[in-house]
Amino acid sequence: MWYFSWILGLGLAVSFGIINGMWHEFRMSPDEDLDE
């Protein structure tokens, strides 16, 4: 059952990266978005 923990860890890592990216986007002020 090693693959179960491997897939679970991979899913947690991916979800953490997505949540971290979303948090970084919402954290920025609207003025900074206009510069891009």
C-alpha distance matrix in Angstrom:
0.0 3.8 5.4 5.5 7.3 9.0 10.4 11.3 13.1 14.7 15.9 17.3 19.1 20.6 21.7 23.2 25.1 26.4 27.5 29.1 30.9 32.2 33.4 35.2 36.9 38.1 39.1 41.7 45.2 46.6 49.2 46.7 45.3 48.8 49.0 46.2
3.8 0.0 3.8 5.4 5.6 6.3 8.8 10.0 10.8 12.4 14.4 15.6 16.7 18.5 20.1 21.2 22.8 24.6 25.9 27.0 28.8 30.5 31.5 33.1 35.0 36.4 37.2 39.6 43.2 44.8 47.2 44.5 43.2 46.8 46.7 43.9
5.4 3.8 0.0 3.8 5.5 4.9 6.0 8.4 9.7 10.3 12.0 14.0 15.1 16.2 18.0 19.6 20.9 22.3 23.9 25.3 26.8 28.3 29.8 31.3 32.9 34.4 35.5 37.8 41.3 42.6 45.1 42.4 40.9 44.4 44.4 41.4
5.5 5.4 3.8 0.0 3.8 5.4 5.3 6.1 8.5 9.9 10.5 12.2 14.2 15.4 16.3 18.1 20.0 21.1 22.3 24.0 25.7 26.9 28.1 30.1 31.6 32.8 34.0 36.5 39.9 41.3 44.0 41.5 40.0 43.5 43.8 41.0
7.3 5.6 5.5 3.8 0.0 3.8 5.5 4.9 6.0 8.4 9.7 10.4 12.1 14.1 15.1 16.1 18.2 19.9 20.7 22.0 24.1 25.5 26.4 28.2 30.1 31.3 32.1 34.7 38.2 39.8 42.4 39.9 38.7 42.3 42.4 39.8
9.0 6.3 4.9 5.4 3.8 0.0 3.8 5.4 5.2 6.1 8.6 9.9 10.5 12.3 14.2 15.2 16.6 18.4 19.9 20.9 22.6 24.4 25.5 26.9 28.8 30.3 31.2 33.4 37.1 38.6 40.9 38.2 36.9 40.4 40.3 37.5
10.4 8.8 6.0 5.3 5.5 3.8 0.0 3.8 5.5 5.0 6.0 8.5 9.8 10.4 12.0 14.0 15.2 16.4 18.1 19.6 21.0 22.4 23.9 25.5 27.0 28.5 29.7 32.0 35.5 36.7 39.3 36.7 35.1 38.6 38.7 35.9
11.3 10.0 8.4 6.1 4.9 5.4 3.8 0.0 3.8 5.5 5.1 6.2 8.6 10.0 10.5 12.1 14.3 15.4 16.3 18.0 19.9 21.0 22.1 24.1 25.8 26.8 27.9 30.5 34.0 35.4 38.1 35.7 34.4 37.9 38.3 35.7
13.1 10.8 9.7 8.5 6.0 5.2 5.5 3.8 0.0 3.8 5.4 5.1 6.2 8.6 9.9 10.4 12.3 14.3 15.2 16.2 18.3 19.9 20.8 22.3 24.4 25.7 26.4 28.8 32.4 34.1 36.6 34.0 32.9 36.5 36.5 34.0
14.7 12.4 10.3 9.9 8.4 6.1 5.0 5.5 3.8 0.0 3.8 5.4 5.1 6.2 8.6 9.8 10.6 12.4 14.2 15.2 16.6 18.4 19.8 21.1 22.8 24.5 25.5 27.6 31.2 32.6 34.9 32.2 30.9 34.4 34.3 31.5
15.9 14.4 12.0 10.5 9.7 8.6 6.0 5.1 5.4 3.8 0.0 3.8 5.4 5.1 6.0 8.4 9.8 10.6 12.1 13.9 15.3 16.4 18.0 19.8 21.2 22.5 23.8 26.1 29.6 30.8 33.5 31.1 29.5 33.0 33.4 30.7
17.3 15.6 14.0 12.2 10.4 9.9 8.5 6.2 5.1 5.4 3.8 0.0 3.8 5.5 5.1 5.9 8.5 9.9 10.4 11.9 14.1 15.2 16.0 18.0 19.9 20.9 21.8 24.4 27.9 29.5 32.1 29.8 28.6 32.3 32.6 30.2
19.1 16.7 15.1 14.2 12.1 10.5 9.8 8.6 6.2 5.1 5.4 3.8 0.0 3.8 5.6 5.1 6.2 8.7 10.0 10.4 12.3 14.3 15.2 16.4 18.5 20.1 20.7 22.9 26.6 28.3 30.6 27.9 26.8 30.5 30.4 27.9
20.6 18.5 16.2 15.4 14.1 12.3 10.4 10.0 8.6 6.2 5.1 5.5 3.8 0.0 3.8 5.4 5.1 6.3 8.7 9.8 10.6 12.4 14.2 15.4 16.7 18.6 19.8 21.7 25.2 26.5 28.9 26.3 24.8 28.3 28.5 25.7
21.7 20.1 18.0 16.3 15.1 14.2 12.0 10.5 9.9 8.6 6.0 5.1 5.6 3.8 0.0 3.8 5.4 5.1 6.1 8.4 9.8 10.5 12.1 14.1 15.4 16.5 17.9 20.3 23.7 24.9 27.7 25.5 24.0 27.6 28.2 25.7
23.2 21.2 19.6 18.1 16.1 15.2 14.0 12.1 10.4 9.8 8.4 5.9 5.1 5.4 3.8 0.0 3.8 5.5 5.2 5.9 8.5 9.9 10.4 12.1 14.2 15.4 16.0 18.5 22.1 23.9 26.4 24.0 23.0 26.8 27.1 24.9
25.1 22.8 20.9 20.0 18.2 16.6 15.2 14.3 12.3 10.6 9.8 8.5 6.2 5.1 5.4 3.8 0.0 3.8 5.5 5.0 6.1 8.6 9.8 10.5 12.4 14.4 15.1 17.0 20.6 22.2 24.4 21.7 20.6 24.3 24.3 21.9
26.4 24.6 22.3 21.1 19.9 18.4 16.4 15.4 14.3 12.4 10.6 9.9 8.7 6.3 5.1 5.5 3.8 0.0 3.8 5.4 5.1 6.2 8.6 9.9 10.7 12.4 14.0 15.9 19.3 20.3 22.9 20.6 19.0 22.6 23.1 20.7
27.5 25.9 23.9 22.3 20.7 19.9 18.1 16.3 15.2 14.2 12.1 10.4 10.0 8.7 6.1 5.2 5.5 3.8 0.0 3.8 5.4 5.1 6.0 8.5 9.9 10.6 11.9 14.5 17.8 19.2 22.1 20.1 18.9 22.6 23.4 21.5
29.1 27.0 25.3 24.0 22.0 20.9 19.6 18.0 16.2 15.2 13.9 11.9 10.4 9.8 8.4 5.9 5.0 5.4 3.8 0.0 3.8 5.5 5.1 6.2 8.7 10.1 10.3 12.6 16.3 18.2 20.6 18.2 17.5 21.3 21.6 19.8
30.9 28.8 26.8 25.7 24.1 22.6 21.0 19.9 18.3 16.6 15.3 14.1 12.3 10.6 9.8 8.5 6.1 5.1 5.4 3.8 0.0 3.8 5.4 5.1 6.3 8.8 9.8 11.2 14.7 16.1 18.4 15.8 14.6 18.3 18.6 16.5
32.2 30.5 28.3 26.9 25.5 24.4 22.4 21.0 19.9 18.4 16.4 15.2 14.3 12.4 10.5 9.9 8.6 6.2 5.1 5.5 3.8 0.0 3.8 5.4 5.1 6.3 8.4 10.3 13.4 14.4 17.3 15.4 13.9 17.6 18.7 16.9
33.4 31.5 29.8 28.1 26.4 25.5 23.9 22.1 20.8 19.8 18.0 16.0 15.2 14.2 12.1 10.4 9.8 8.6 6.0 5.1 5.4 3.8 0.0 3.8 5.5 5.3 5.9 8.8 12.0 13.9 16.7 14.9 14.4 18.1 19.1 17.9
35.2 33.1 31.3 30.1 28.2 26.9 25.5 24.1 22.3 21.1 19.8 18.0 16.4 15.4 14.1 12.1 10.5 9.9 8.5 6.2 5.1 5.4 3.8 0.0 3.8 5.7 5.1 6.5 10.3 12.4 14.5 12.1 11.9 15.7 16.1 14.9
36.9 35.0 32.9 31.6 30.1 28.8 27.0 25.8 24.4 22.8 21.2 19.9 18.5 16.7 15.4 14.2 12.4 10.7 9.9 8.7 6.3 5.1 5.5 3.8 0.0 3.8 5.5 5.6 8.7 9.8 12.3 10.3 9.1 12.9 13.9 12.6
38.1 36.4 34.4 32.8 31.3 30.3 28.5 26.8 25.7 24.5 22.5 20.9 20.1 18.6 16.5 15.4 14.4 12.4 10.6 10.1 8.8 6.3 5.3 5.7 3.8 0.0 3.8 5.5 7.7 9.0 12.2 11.3 10.4 13.9 15.6 15.0
39.1 37.2 35.5 34.0 32.1 31.2 29.7 27.9 26.4 25.5 23.8 21.8 20.7 19.8 17.9 16.0 15.1 14.0 11.9 10.3 9.8 8.4 5.9 5.1 5.5 3.8 0.0 3.8 6.5 9.4 11.7 10.5 11.0 14.5 15.6 15.5
41.7 39.6 37.8 36.5 34.7 33.4 32.0 30.5 28.8 27.6 26.1 24.4 22.9 21.7 20.3 18.5 17.0 15.9 14.5 12.6 11.2 10.3 8.8 6.5 5.6 5.5 3.8 0.0 3.8 6.6 8.3 6.7 7.6 11.0 11.8 12.1
45.2 43.2 41.3 39.9 38.2 37.1 35.5 34.0 32.4 31.2 29.6 27.9 26.6 25.2 23.7 22.1 20.6 19.3 17.8 16.3 14.7 13.4 12.0 10.3 8.7 7.7 6.5 3.8 0.0 3.8 5.4 5.6 7.1 9.5 11.0 12.4
46.6 44.8 42.6 41.3 39.8 38.6 36.7 35.4 34.1 32.6 30.8 29.5 28.3 26.5 24.9 23.9 22.2 20.3 19.2 18.2 16.1 14.4 13.9 12.4 9.8 9.0 9.4 6.6 3.8 0.0 3.8 5.5 5.2 6.9 9.5 10.8
49.2 47.2 45.1 44.0 42.4 40.9 39.3 38.1 36.6 34.9 33.5 32.1 30.6 28.9 27.7 26.4 24.4 22.9 22.1 20.6 18.4 17.3 16.7 14.5 12.3 12.2 11.7 8.3 5.4 3.8 0.0 3.8 5.5 5.5 7.3 9.8
46.7 44.5 42.4 41.5 39.9 38.2 36.7 35.7 34.0 32.2 31.1 29.8 27.9 26.3 25.5 24.0 21.7 20.6 20.1 18.2 15.8 15.4 14.9 12.1 10.3 11.3 10.5 6.7 5.6 5.5 3.8 0.0 3.8 5.5 5.6 7.4
45.3 43.2 40.9 40.0 38.7 36.9 35.1 34.4 32.9 30.9 29.5 28.6 26.8 24.8 24.0 23.0 20.6 19.0 18.9 17.5 14.6 13.9 14.4 11.9 9.1 10.4 11.0 7.6 7.1 5.2 5.5 3.8 0.0 3.8 5.5 5.7
48.8 46.8 44.4 43.5 42.3 40.4 38.6 37.9 36.5 34.4 33.0 32.3 30.5 28.3 27.6 26.8 24.3 22.6 22.6 21.3 18.3 17.6 18.1 15.7 12.9 13.9 14.5 11.0 9.5 6.9 5.5 5.5 3.8 0.0 3.8 5.5
49.0 46.7 44.4 43.8 42.4 40.3 38.7 38.3 36.5 34.3 33.4 32.6 30.4 28.5 28.2 27.1 24.3 23.1 23.4 21.6 18.6 18.7 19.1 16.1 13.9 15.6 15.6 11.8 11.0 9.5 7.3 5.6 5.5 3.8 0.0 3.8
46.2 43.9 41.4 41.0 39.8 37.5 35.9 35.7 34.0 31.5 30.7 30.2 27.9 25.7 25.7 24.9 21.9 20.7 21.5 19.8 16.5 16.9 17.9 14.9 12.6 15.0 15.5 12.1 12.4 10.8 9.8 7.4 5.7 5.5 3.8 0.0
